[in-house]
Amino acid sequence: MGRMDSVMDNEHDVLLDGDAKTSDEVLKFADSYESFSRIVNSLQRQYIELKDEFTQQNDQLFETNRQLAEMTERNLAANEFLNSILDSMSAGVIAIDRDGRITQFNSAASLMLGIPVREPLGQLYREIIPPGDPIDANALRSSETGKAVDCTEKKIDLPDGTRLIVSTSTAILKDRSGKPAGAVEVLHDLTKTKKMEREIARLNTLAALGEMAATVAHQVRNPLSGILGYGSLLKRELEADDPRQKLISKITEGVEVLNATVTTLLDYTRNEELNCEYVAFGEYISDAIAQFRRENPDLTRQMELRVEPAASPGNVPVMVLIDPVLFRQVLFNLLTNSCEACRMEGTVNVAFRKVPRQRAVEQYAKRLLIGLDETVLELRISDDGCGISQEVLSSLFSPFFTTKHGGNGLGLAVAQKIAKAHGGDLGVDQSTTGGATFTLLLPVRMGQTNRET
């Protein structure tokens, strides 16, 4: 019995020790759980704070991106607007940076210089743009020297042979700190202005000659009228078979020739007012030659007049803006000279063509001011007559120069004046057939057919 009591006491002690250990573990677990809960709660609070901060930062980033997108769109719109302005300008605009590289090159500059509008961008100015004369009047020199140029006339020889006459102005570009950042050059095409100046000079010369001619005509015609009147009276007083009648007739003929010369001189010095209209050039030439035949049967009876009209794409007539009355006067004068040179027998060939622009520039740029959008219509009248000596060729268009008996020397001078009034020119050379070839040049717009000039 005592032994059993002892065993039970031992078991009781063991149970008491187990309970104490369990209680300690529970307490430790409770402390751990509480610590874990505090950490979790802290992490949750930090997560919520981070989430709020992230949301706020994300909202700010979204707003910043929106503003940046708006600014980018506005800048693109501004650039497009500025580029639209540059491309709509009739003046050429070239801008370079401080390294001399091209940053702007508008459509007008492309048209003037014959360079594709995108090709020069990023390229060195000196490698792309012809320097011109004077060589200091350009954006590159202004950028290097820091000196602007204002409305300076400059000649630029393009690769195709065209001599471009422009008015050049430059300005220095600066960055935000006020330091030089490059230069900009503005080009104004003066080709049409030069044509107008040349025409004004021609008209002023003709006006001065006209005043002189009118004075001379008045002083000459008054005595001529008296001579003609007294000659008529004397003719009536003499018998019809009186040998002096021939002398009086010679006097009368001389007076009439001199009076015709005065009239032609007045015509030469008169300011021609062109009444231009579009004509189908091939049909116009054919009609003019037919009329010339009808009005000059003796001159053309044994002549062969051949017309070689220019071929055009799709057989579309070449339309040219001319004064049909004055231009016919030029044709008749040239045809008369050619027919007379053949001495009633021979061939006169009439041909015309539109010369390709590059060839027109190479051949005729020194004789004509050819616009950037123009080429040349070439009319040739050649004969197989006696030809013209080199001494005569140089003076053939001078007023009062003639090799014809009884001629006044004004026919070809008037013809050349009318050609120049149309913006063209008239010249003559030895023909390959042994005669002479008159070449009449007219500037026309490229692609000129139908109603294009």
Buried (B, 14 or more C-beta within 10 A) or exposed (E): EEEEEEEEEEEEEEEEEEEEEEEEEEEEEEEEEEEEEEEEEEEEEEEEEEEEEEEEEEEEEEEEEEEEEEEEEEEEEEEEEEEEEBEEBEBBBBBBBBEBBBBBBBBBBBBBBEBEBEEBEEBBBEEBBBBBEBEBBBBBBBBEEEEBBEEBBBEBBBEEBBBBBBBBBBBBBEEEEEEBBBBBBBBBBBBEBEBEEEEEEBBEEBEEBBEEBBEBBEEBBEEBEEBBEEBEEBBEEEEEEEEEBEBBEEBBEBBEEBBEBBBBBBBBBBEBEBEBEBBBBBEBBBBBBEEBBEEBEEBBEEBEBEBEBBEBEEEEBBBBBBBBEBBBBBBBBBBBBBBBBBEEEBBBBBBBBBBEBEBBBBBBBEBBBBBBEBBBBBBBBBBBBBBBEEEBBEEBBEBEBBEEEEBBBBBBBBBBBBBBBBBBBBBBEBBEBEBBBBBBBBBBEBEBBEEBB
